[in-house]
Amino acid sequence: MHKFLVHNNGDDVGVASEDIRRGEEVTGVYMDTEEIITLVARGDIRLAHKIAVNDIPAGGEVTEYGVRIGLAKQAIAAGDFVHVHNIRSARWSFDT
């Protein structure tokens, strides 16, 4: 049974459909292709929060729904919790 959903193949993040615990091996589903992906969670991820499905370099673009949603403030590894602590909006030029 899956614990996260990835909207489009090629997205960098998925959304937890259940709480995920650090160290847990979790399965996700790409909604557009029904492809299965398995990761080990590198942190606790609460329901409806994001999990990285790809490694993203510091400064790299973060995509969801097939569009850029932000830029990585630091390197993010597959399985990491993704939130405001490690991504920022790509809409504005200032750094926060």
CNS distance restraints for C-alpha pairs under 8 A (distance, minus, plus):
assign (resid   1 and name CA) (resid  27 and name CA) 6.93 0.50 0.50
assign (resid   2 and name CA) (resid  17 and name CA) 7.88 0.50 0.50
assign (resid   2 and name CA) (resid  26 and name CA) 6.95 0.50 0.50
assign (resid   2 and name CA) (resid  27 and name CA) 4.72 0.50 0.50
assign (resid   2 and name CA) (resid  28 and name CA) 4.89 0.50 0.50
assign (resid   2 and name CA) (resid  29 and name CA) 6.59 0.50 0.50
assign (resid   3 and name CA) (resid  16 and name CA) 5.84 0.50 0.50
assign (resid   3 and name CA) (resid  17 and name CA) 5.21 0.50 0.50
assign (resid   3 and name CA) (resid  18 and name CA) 5.44 0.50 0.50
assign (resid   3 and name CA) (resid  19 and name CA) 7.68 0.50 0.50
assign (resid   3 and name CA) (resid  20 and name CA) 7.29 0.50 0.50
assign (resid   3 and name CA) (resid  26 and name CA) 6.14 0.50 0.50
assign (resid   3 and name CA) (resid  27 and name CA) 5.84 0.50 0.50
assign (resid   3 and name CA) (resid  28 and name CA) 5.81 0.50 0.50
assign (resid   4 and name CA) (resid  14 and name CA) 6.01 0.50 0.50
assign (resid   4 and name CA) (resid  15 and name CA) 5.21 0.50 0.50
assign (resid   4 and name CA) (resid  16 and name CA) 4.12 0.50 0.50
assign (resid   4 and name CA) (resid  17 and name CA) 4.92 0.50 0.50
assign (resid   4 and name CA) (resid  18 and name CA) 7.08 0.50 0.50
assign (resid   4 and name CA) (resid  26 and name CA) 7.80 0.50 0.50
assign (resid   4 and name CA) (resid  27 and name CA) 6.81 0.50 0.50
assign (resid   4 and name CA) (resid  28 and name CA) 4.64 0.50 0.50
assign (resid   4 and name CA) (resid  29 and name CA) 6.74 0.50 0.50
assign (resid   5 and name CA) (resid  14 and name CA) 5.19 0.50 0.50
assign (resid   5 and name CA) (resid  15 and name CA) 5.26 0.50 0.50
assign (resid   5 and name CA) (resid  16 and name CA) 6.53 0.50 0.50
assign (resid   5 and name CA) (resid  17 and name CA) 6.82 0.50 0.50
assign (resid   5 and name CA) (resid  28 and name CA) 5.39 0.50 0.50
assign (resid   5 and name CA) (resid  29 and name CA) 5.12 0.50 0.50
assign (resid   5 and name CA) (resid  30 and name CA) 6.10 0.50 0.50
assign (resid   5 and name CA) (resid  31 and name CA) 6.66 0.50 0.50
assign (resid   6 and name CA) (resid  11 and name CA) 6.91 0.50 0.50
assign (resid   6 and name CA) (resid  13 and name CA) 6.53 0.50 0.50
assign (resid   6 and name CA) (resid  14 and name CA) 4.17 0.50 0.50
assign (resid   6 and name CA) (resid  15 and name CA) 6.41 0.50 0.50
assign (resid   6 and name CA) (resid  28 and name CA) 6.98 0.50 0.50
assign (resid   6 and name CA) (resid  29 and name CA) 6.00 0.50 0.50
assign (resid   6 and name CA) (resid  30 and name CA) 4.62 0.50 0.50
assign (resid   6 and name CA) (resid  31 and name CA) 6.00 0.50 0.50
assign (resid   6 and name CA) (resid  64 and name CA) 7.95 0.50 0.50
assign (resid   7 and name CA) (resid  11 and name CA) 7.13 0.50 0.50
assign (resid   7 and name CA) (resid  14 and name CA) 6.98 0.50 0.50
assign (resid   7 and name CA) (resid  30 and name CA) 5.89 0.50 0.50
assign (resid   7 and name CA) (resid  31 and name CA) 5.13 0.50 0.50
assign (resid   7 and name CA) (resid  32 and name CA) 6.56 0.50 0.50
assign (resid   7 and name CA) (resid  64 and name CA) 6.88 0.50 0.50
assign (resid   7 and name CA) (resid  65 and name CA) 5.51 0.50 0.50
assign (resid   7 and name CA) (resid  66 and name CA) 7.85 0.50 0.50
assign (resid   8 and name CA) (resid  30 and name CA) 5.99 0.50 0.50
assign (resid   8 and name CA) (resid  31 and name CA) 6.23 0.50 0.50
assign (resid   8 and name CA) (resid  32 and name CA) 5.49 0.50 0.50
assign (resid   8 and name CA) (resid  33 and name CA) 7.74 0.50 0.50
assign (resid   8 and name CA) (resid  64 and name CA) 7.25 0.50 0.50
assign (resid   8 and name CA) (resid  65 and name CA) 5.75 0.50 0.50
assign (resid   8 and name CA) (resid  66 and name CA) 5.98 0.50 0.50
assign (resid   9 and name CA) (resid  30 and name CA) 5.94 0.50 0.50
assign (resid   9 and name CA) (resid  31 and name CA) 7.88 0.50 0.50
assign (resid   9 and name CA) (resid  32 and name CA) 6.71 0.50 0.50
assign (resid   9 and name CA) (resid  33 and name CA) 6.96 0.50 0.50
assign (resid   9 and name CA) (resid  66 and name CA) 7.94 0.50 0.50
assign (resid  10 and name CA) (resid  63 and name CA) 7.85 0.50 0.50
assign (resid  10 and name CA) (resid  66 and name CA) 6.95 0.50 0.50
assign (resid  11 and name CA) (resid  53 and name CA) 7.76 0.50 0.50
assign (resid  11 and name CA) (resid  62 and name CA) 7.71 0.50 0.50
assign (resid  11 and name CA) (resid  63 and name CA) 5.02 0.50 0.50
assign (resid  11 and name CA) (resid  64 and name CA) 4.95 0.50 0.50
assign (resid  11 and name CA) (resid  65 and name CA) 6.69 0.50 0.50
assign (resid  11 and name CA) (resid  66 and name CA) 5.87 0.50 0.50
assign (resid  12 and name CA) (resid  52 and name CA) 5.81 0.50 0.50
assign (resid  12 and name CA) (resid  53 and name CA) 5.39 0.50 0.50
assign (resid  12 and name CA) (resid  54 and name CA) 5.35 0.50 0.50
assign (resid  12 and name CA) (resid  55 and name CA) 7.89 0.50 0.50
assign (resid  12 and name CA) (resid  56 and name CA) 7.68 0.50 0.50
assign (resid  12 and name CA) (resid  62 and name CA) 5.80 0.50 0.50
assign (resid  12 and name CA) (resid  63 and name CA) 5.22 0.50 0.50
assign (resid  12 and name CA) (resid  64 and name CA) 6.37 0.50 0.50
assign (resid  13 and name CA) (resid  50 and name CA) 5.99 0.50 0.50
assign (resid  13 and name CA) (resid  51 and name CA) 5.40 0.50 0.50
assign (resid  13 and name CA) (resid  52 and name CA) 4.43 0.50 0.50
assign (resid  13 and name CA) (resid  53 and name CA) 5.28 0.50 0.50
assign (resid  13 and name CA) (resid  54 and name CA) 7.34 0.50 0.50
assign (resid  13 and name CA) (resid  62 and name CA) 7.52 0.50 0.50
assign (resid  13 and name CA) (resid  63 and name CA) 6.86 0.50 0.50
assign (resid  13 and name CA) (resid  64 and name CA) 6.09 0.50 0.50
assign (resid  13 and name CA) (resid  82 and name CA) 7.69 0.50 0.50
assign (resid  14 and name CA) (resid  28 and name CA) 7.75 0.50 0.50
assign (resid  14 and name CA) (resid  50 and name CA) 5.50 0.50 0.50
assign (resid  14 and name CA) (resid  51 and name CA) 5.28 0.50 0.50
assign (resid  14 and name CA) (resid  52 and name CA) 6.45 0.50 0.50
assign (resid  14 and name CA) (resid  53 and name CA) 6.57 0.50 0.50
assign (resid  14 and name CA) (resid  64 and name CA) 7.68 0.50 0.50
assign (resid  15 and name CA) (resid  47 and name CA) 7.72 0.50 0.50
assign (resid  15 and name CA) (resid  48 and name CA) 5.49 0.50 0.50
assign (resid  15 and name CA) (resid  49 and name CA) 5.53 0.50 0.50
assign (resid  15 and name CA) (resid  50 and name CA) 4.63 0.50 0.50
assign (resid  15 and name CA) (resid  51 and name CA) 6.24 0.50 0.50
assign (resid  16 and name CA) (resid  20 and name CA) 7.19 0.50 0.50
assign (resid  16 and name CA) (resid  45 and name CA) 7.06 0.50 0.50
assign (resid  16 and name CA) (resid  46 and name CA) 6.75 0.50 0.50
assign (resid  16 and name CA) (resid  47 and name CA) 5.02 0.50 0.50
assign (resid  16 and name CA) (resid  48 and name CA) 4.94 0.50 0.50
assign (resid  16 and name CA) (resid  49 and name CA) 5.60 0.50 0.50
assign (resid  16 and name CA) (resid  50 and name CA) 6.23 0.50 0.50
assign (resid  16 and name CA) (resid  51 and name CA) 6.98 0.50 0.50
assign (resid  17 and name CA) (resid  47 and name CA) 5.51 0.50 0.50
assign (resid  17 and name CA) (resid  48 and name CA) 6.04 0.50 0.50
assign (resid  18 and name CA) (resid  46 and name CA) 6.95 0.50 0.50
assign (resid  18 and name CA) (resid  47 and name CA) 4.74 0.50 0.50
assign (resid  18 and name CA) (resid  48 and name CA) 7.49 0.50 0.50
assign (resid  19 and name CA) (resid  44 and name CA) 7.68 0.50 0.50
assign (resid  19 and name CA) (resid  45 and name CA) 5.95 0.50 0.50
assign (resid  19 and name CA) (resid  46 and name CA) 4.48 0.50 0.50
assign (resid  19 and name CA) (resid  47 and name CA) 4.68 0.50 0.50
assign (resid  20 and name CA) (resid  24 and name CA) 6.93 0.50 0.50
assign (resid  20 and name CA) (resid  26 and name CA) 7.69 0.50 0.50
assign (resid  20 and name CA) (resid  41 and name CA) 7.19 0.50 0.50
assign (resid  20 and name CA) (resid  44 and name CA) 5.67 0.50 0.50
assign (resid  20 and name CA) (resid  45 and name CA) 4.99 0.50 0.50
assign (resid  20 and name CA) (resid  46 and name CA) 6.18 0.50 0.50
assign (resid  20 and name CA) (resid  47 and name CA) 7.53 0.50 0.50
assign (resid  21 and name CA) (resid  41 and name CA) 6.74 0.50 0.50
assign (resid  21 and name CA) (resid  43 and name CA) 6.56 0.50 0.50
assign (resid  21 and name CA) (resid  44 and name CA) 4.51 0.50 0.50
assign (resid  21 and name CA) (resid  45 and name CA) 6.47 0.50 0.50
assign (resid  22 and name CA) (resid  40 and name CA) 7.82 0.50 0.50
assign (resid  22 and name CA) (resid  41 and name CA) 5.10 0.50 0.50
assign (resid  22 and name CA) (resid  42 and name CA) 5.25 0.50 0.50
assign (resid  22 and name CA) (resid  43 and name CA) 4.12 0.50 0.50
assign (resid  22 and name CA) (resid  44 and name CA) 4.65 0.50 0.50
assign (resid  22 and name CA) (resid  45 and name CA) 7.66 0.50 0.50
assign (resid  23 and name CA) (resid  40 and name CA) 5.77 0.50 0.50
assign (resid  23 and name CA) (resid  41 and name CA) 5.16 0.50 0.50
assign (resid  23 and name CA) (resid  42 and name CA) 5.88 0.50 0.50
assign (resid  23 and name CA) (resid  43 and name CA) 7.05 0.50 0.50
assign (resid  24 and name CA) (resid  40 and name CA) 5.52 0.50 0.50
assign (resid  24 and name CA) (resid  41 and name CA) 5.48 0.50 0.50
assign (resid  25 and name CA) (resid  38 and name CA) 6.86 0.50 0.50
assign (resid  25 and name CA) (resid  39 and name CA) 5.62 0.50 0.50
assign (resid  25 and name CA) (resid  40 and name CA) 4.29 0.50 0.50
assign (resid  25 and name CA) (resid  41 and name CA) 6.38 0.50 0.50
assign (resid  26 and name CA) (resid  38 and name CA) 5.55 0.50 0.50
assign (resid  26 and name CA) (resid  39 and name CA) 5.44 0.50 0.50
assign (resid  26 and name CA) (resid  40 and name CA) 6.10 0.50 0.50
assign (resid  26 and name CA) (resid  41 and name CA) 7.06 0.50 0.50
assign (resid  27 and name CA) (resid  36 and name CA) 6.83 0.50 0.50
assign (resid  27 and name CA) (resid  37 and name CA) 5.62 0.50 0.50
assign (resid  27 and name CA) (resid  38 and name CA) 4.35 0.50 0.50
assign (resid  27 and name CA) (resid  39 and name CA) 6.51 0.50 0.50
assign (resid  28 and name CA) (resid  36 and name CA) 5.75 0.50 0.50
assign (resid  28 and name CA) (resid  37 and name CA) 5.09 0.50 0.50
assign (resid  28 and name CA) (resid  38 and name CA) 6.18 0.50 0.50
assign (resid  29 and name CA) (resid  34 and name CA) 5.72 0.50 0.50
assign (resid  29 and name CA) (resid  35 and name CA) 5.73 0.50 0.50
assign (resid  29 and name CA) (resid  36 and name CA) 4.72 0.50 0.50
assign (resid  29 and name CA) (resid  37 and name CA) 6.19 0.50 0.50
assign (resid  30 and name CA) (resid  34 and name CA) 5.02 0.50 0.50
assign (resid  30 and name CA) (resid  35 and name CA) 5.27 0.50 0.50
assign (resid  30 and name CA) (resid  36 and name CA) 6.49 0.50 0.50
assign (resid  30 and name CA) (resid  37 and name CA) 7.72 0.50 0.50
assign (resid  31 and name CA) (resid  35 and name CA) 7.73 0.50 0.50
assign (resid  39 and name CA) (resid  53 and name CA) 7.47 0.50 0.50
assign (resid  39 and name CA) (resid  78 and name CA) 7.23 0.50 0.50
assign (resid  39 and name CA) (resid  79 and name CA) 5.88 0.50 0.50
assign (resid  40 and name CA) (resid  79 and name CA) 5.63 0.50 0.50
assign (resid  41 and name CA) (resid  45 and name CA) 7.93 0.50 0.50
assign (resid  41 and name CA) (resid  51 and name CA) 7.87 0.50 0.50
assign (resid  41 and name CA) (resid  79 and name CA) 4.40 0.50 0.50
assign (resid  41 and name CA) (resid  80 and name CA) 6.25 0.50 0.50
assign (resid  41 and name CA) (resid  81 and name CA) 7.84 0.50 0.50
assign (resid  42 and name CA) (resid  79 and name CA) 5.15 0.50 0.50
assign (resid  42 and name CA) (resid  80 and name CA) 4.95 0.50 0.50
assign (resid  42 and name CA) (resid  81 and name CA) 7.15 0.50 0.50
assign (resid  43 and name CA) (resid  79 and name CA) 7.50 0.50 0.50
assign (resid  43 and name CA) (resid  80 and name CA) 5.97 0.50 0.50
assign (resid  43 and name CA) (resid  81 and name CA) 5.88 0.50 0.50
assign (resid  44 and name CA) (resid  81 and name CA) 6.97 0.50 0.50
assign (resid  45 and name CA) (resid  49 and name CA) 6.19 0.50 0.50
assign (resid  45 and name CA) (resid  50 and name CA) 7.19 0.50 0.50
assign (resid  45 and name CA) (resid  51 and name CA) 7.08 0.50 0.50
assign (resid  45 and name CA) (resid  81 and name CA) 5.83 0.50 0.50
assign (resid  49 and name CA) (resid  81 and name CA) 7.70 0.50 0.50
assign (resid  49 and name CA) (resid  82 and name CA) 7.52 0.50 0.50
assign (resid  49 and name CA) (resid  83 and name CA) 7.63 0.50 0.50
assign (resid  50 and name CA) (resid  81 and name CA) 6.05 0.50 0.50
assign (resid  50 and name CA) (resid  82 and name CA) 5.15 0.50 0.50
assign (resid  50 and name CA) (resid  83 and name CA) 6.83 0.50 0.50
assign (resid  51 and name CA) (resid  78 and name CA) 7.58 0.50 0.50
assign (resid  51 and name CA) (resid  79 and name CA) 5.81 0.50 0.50
assign (resid  51 and name CA) (resid  80 and name CA) 5.70 0.50 0.50
assign (resid  51 and name CA) (resid  81 and name CA) 4.90 0.50 0.50
assign (resid  51 and name CA) (resid  82 and name CA) 5.56 0.50 0.50
assign (resid  52 and name CA) (resid  76 and name CA) 7.31 0.50 0.50
assign (resid  52 and name CA) (resid  77 and name CA) 6.72 0.50 0.50
assign (resid  52 and name CA) (resid  78 and name CA) 4.79 0.50 0.50
assign (resid  52 and name CA) (resid  79 and name CA) 5.18 0.50 0.50
assign (resid  52 and name CA) (resid  80 and name CA) 5.38 0.50 0.50
assign (resid  52 and name CA) (resid  81 and name CA) 6.54 0.50 0.50
assign (resid  52 and name CA) (resid  82 and name CA) 6.23 0.50 0.50
assign (resid  53 and name CA) (resid  78 and name CA) 4.74 0.50 0.50
assign (resid  53 and name CA) (resid  79 and name CA) 6.14 0.50 0.50
assign (resid  54 and name CA) (resid  77 and name CA) 6.60 0.50 0.50
assign (resid  54 and name CA) (resid  78 and name CA) 4.59 0.50 0.50
assign (resid  54 and name CA) (resid  79 and name CA) 7.87 0.50 0.50
assign (resid  55 and name CA) (resid  75 and name CA) 7.60 0.50 0.50
assign (resid  55 and name CA) (resid  76 and name CA) 5.69 0.50 0.50
assign (resid  55 and name CA) (resid  77 and name CA) 4.36 0.50 0.50
assign (resid  55 and name CA) (resid  78 and name CA) 4.91 0.50 0.50
assign (resid  56 and name CA) (resid  60 and name CA) 5.91 0.50 0.50
assign (resid  56 and name CA) (resid  61 and name CA) 7.49 0.50 0.50
assign (resid  56 and name CA) (resid  62 and name CA) 7.34 0.50 0.50
assign (resid  56 and name CA) (resid  72 and name CA) 7.02 0.50 0.50
assign (resid  56 and name CA) (resid  75 and name CA) 5.81 0.50 0.50
assign (resid  56 and name CA) (resid  76 and name CA) 5.04 0.50 0.50
assign (resid  56 and name CA) (resid  77 and name CA) 6.36 0.50 0.50
assign (resid  56 and name CA) (resid  78 and name CA) 7.87 0.50 0.50
assign (resid  57 and name CA) (resid  72 and name CA) 6.92 0.50 0.50
assign (resid  57 and name CA) (resid  74 and name CA) 6.86 0.50 0.50
assign (resid  57 and name CA) (resid  75 and name CA) 4.47 0.50 0.50
assign (resid  57 and name CA) (resid  76 and name CA) 6.35 0.50 0.50
assign (resid  58 and name CA) (resid  71 and name CA) 7.93 0.50 0.50
assign (resid  58 and name CA) (resid  72 and name CA) 5.21 0.50 0.50
assign (resid  58 and name CA) (resid  73 and name CA) 5.66 0.50 0.50
assign (resid  58 and name CA) (resid  74 and name CA) 4.12 0.50 0.50
assign (resid  58 and name CA) (resid  75 and name CA) 4.21 0.50 0.50
assign (resid  58 and name CA) (resid  76 and name CA) 7.23 0.50 0.50
assign (resid  59 and name CA) (resid  71 and name CA) 5.60 0.50 0.50
assign (resid  59 and name CA) (resid  72 and name CA) 4.89 0.50 0.50
assign (resid  59 and name CA) (resid  73 and name CA) 5.91 0.50 0.50
assign (resid  59 and name CA) (resid  74 and name CA) 6.75 0.50 0.50
assign (resid  59 and name CA) (resid  75 and name CA) 7.76 0.50 0.50
assign (resid  60 and name CA) (resid  71 and name CA) 5.50 0.50 0.50
assign (resid  60 and name CA) (resid  72 and name CA) 5.39 0.50 0.50
assign (resid  61 and name CA) (resid  68 and name CA) 6.29 0.50 0.50
assign (resid  61 and name CA) (resid  69 and name CA) 7.65 0.50 0.50
assign (resid  61 and name CA) (resid  70 and name CA) 5.95 0.50 0.50
assign (resid  61 and name CA) (resid  71 and name CA) 4.60 0.50 0.50
assign (resid  61 and name CA) (resid  72 and name CA) 6.40 0.50 0.50
assign (resid  62 and name CA) (resid  68 and name CA) 5.64 0.50 0.50
assign (resid  62 and name CA) (resid  69 and name CA) 5.80 0.50 0.50
assign (resid  62 and name CA) (resid  70 and name CA) 5.15 0.50 0.50
assign (resid  62 and name CA) (resid  71 and name CA) 5.57 0.50 0.50
assign (resid  62 and name CA) (resid  72 and name CA) 6.65 0.50 0.50
assign (resid  62 and name CA) (resid  87 and name CA) 7.87 0.50 0.50
assign (resid  63 and name CA) (resid  67 and name CA) 5.17 0.50 0.50
assign (resid  63 and name CA) (resid  68 and name CA) 4.33 0.50 0.50
assign (resid  63 and name CA) (resid  69 and name CA) 5.46 0.50 0.50
assign (resid  63 and name CA) (resid  70 and name CA) 7.15 0.50 0.50
assign (resid  64 and name CA) (resid  68 and name CA) 6.52 0.50 0.50
assign (resid  64 and name CA) (resid  69 and name CA) 6.34 0.50 0.50
assign (resid  68 and name CA) (resid  90 and name CA) 7.66 0.50 0.50
assign (resid  69 and name CA) (resid  89 and name CA) 6.62 0.50 0.50
assign (resid  69 and name CA) (resid  90 and name CA) 6.68 0.50 0.50
assign (resid  70 and name CA) (resid  87 and name CA) 6.06 0.50 0.50
assign (resid  70 and name CA) (resid  88 and name CA) 5.34 0.50 0.50
assign (resid  70 and name CA) (resid  89 and name CA) 4.47 0.50 0.50
assign (resid  70 and name CA) (resid  90 and name CA) 4.61 0.50 0.50
assign (resid  70 and name CA) (resid  91 and name CA) 7.73 0.50 0.50
assign (resid  71 and name CA) (resid  87 and name CA) 5.38 0.50 0.50
assign (resid  71 and name CA) (resid  88 and name CA) 5.42 0.50 0.50
assign (resid  71 and name CA) (resid  89 and name CA) 6.35 0.50 0.50
assign (resid  71 and name CA) (resid  90 and name CA) 5.77 0.50 0.50
assign (resid  72 and name CA) (resid  76 and name CA) 7.15 0.50 0.50
assign (resid  72 and name CA) (resid  86 and name CA) 5.84 0.50 0.50
assign (resid  72 and name CA) (resid  87 and name CA) 4.37 0.50 0.50
assign (resid  72 and name CA) (resid  88 and name CA) 6.53 0.50 0.50
assign (resid  73 and name CA) (resid  85 and name CA) 7.81 0.50 0.50
assign (resid  73 and name CA) (resid  86 and name CA) 5.01 0.50 0.50
assign (resid  73 and name CA) (resid  87 and name CA) 5.08 0.50 0.50
assign (resid  73 and name CA) (resid  88 and name CA) 6.53 0.50 0.50
assign (resid  74 and name CA) (resid  86 and name CA) 5.92 0.50 0.50
assign (resid  74 and name CA) (resid  87 and name CA) 7.58 0.50 0.50
assign (resid  76 and name CA) (resid  80 and name CA) 6.45 0.50 0.50
assign (resid  76 and name CA) (resid  82 and name CA) 7.93 0.50 0.50
assign (resid  76 and name CA) (resid  86 and name CA) 7.44 0.50 0.50
assign (resid  82 and name CA) (resid  86 and name CA) 6.34 0.50 0.50
assign (resid  82 and name CA) (resid  87 and name CA) 7.04 0.50 0.50
assign (resid  83 and name CA) (resid  87 and name CA) 6.13 0.50 0.50
assign (resid  84 and name CA) (resid  88 and name CA) 6.13 0.50 0.50
assign (resid  88 and name CA) (resid  95 and name CA) 7.76 0.50 0.50
assign (resid  88 and name CA) (resid  96 and name CA) 7.11 0.50 0.50
